[in-house]
Amino acid sequence: MAMKHLAPLALMLVMMAACGSATAGDSASSASNKTFAFLRELGLNVDQITQFNNDGPICFDSIVELNKEQEEELLKKVGDPFRMEDGEIEGSFSLLGIRALPAGYTLILYSVEFGDGSSRIFAIYDSEGNTTDYLDTGYWTDQHGIEASDDYTTGESYGDNTQCVFDSPTTMKLERKFNRYSWKSDKENYEQEMIKEFWKIEKEYLYRITDKGTFELADIKTRQSGPVEPEMALLEEISDMSYYTGISALDHLNELALRPDVKQAAAAPEGQASYRLQGIVEEWYRTKPEQLLEWMSQHRDLSKNAVTGILEQCFSTGWISKESLIKIIDNMPDGETKKYIEDLTAQWGPADAVG
């Protein structure tokens, strides 16, 4: 039986209540910074937005809902991973906090709620309000029930928790803990108390913010305690791929997907490996399709290129429509690359398509 989950918004409020970092309005000097001028021009009250002015763990004590005009301006690129083929954004975005960066850049942390899930997204803007880069950091607080008693008083779960720490004006790290544990709870409010932790994986993703206003993954550190199930350890390796930045992320993903153990896991009908690999490649397609197709063109030996096969699966399963691909190919500037991609994808489409 599945365990009872806290809703994403409730989890967010719990995190906010537990934090004690800078609050909205605590630093008038930062609020007066010209860096935030583009936010004021959109009608946002900067003094009412949590400002991450100090180094250390960040917390947010305000949630600012965006109106239609603000969404259209701020989410031009940031919303791409959640943009449907009709151009509409799936999910509800809200603004959690801001930080002034060197050289006139601004960092904004968003929350996006979609279905029964949520994600945290960092975005960098120049002084004119143009998006220079963004980073989807996934769920920050999540639980996956493994089993529970009928009255939900005992059970086992996977936990997945992340916090962000600023080390300097231009460096930040995501500290993430993924664990399996048993718990007990009372019948009134289902608040859980951990009984035993079977294992945990702790990750640190260190990012530099460049002078061009982009994120650059500098290092990943991993610590593990306890015997982790092989399947979960492998899924964690795949999940790491979504934290990489730049075009080299595709090289790392390809190297991982070519490994025999990953290939075997991805071929398993009931496994999660294929689903996660497709999710990473699909996001590349939705956000940087030209770079993805160019990378595929530069890696034409399909025996050494697993990414192309994963993208084809996204079409086969119906995650991506062929119509969207045709439009992208039509706009490709290089004729030879365009011809290769056109021929390569000519037969791609839903697995149950007729003809």
PyMOL commands that set and color helices and strands:
alter all, ss='L'
color gray80, all
select helices_A, chain A and resi 8-18+28-31+34-41+46-48+68-74+80-82+102-104+230-243+248-257+260-267+273-287+289-298+307-316+322-330+335-344
alter helices_A, ss='H'
color red, helices_A
select strands_A, chain A and resi 56-57+64-65+92-100+106-114+117-125+131-136+141-148+154-168+171-185+192-209+215-225
alter strands_A, ss='S'
color yellow, strands_A
deselect
rebuild
show_as cartoon
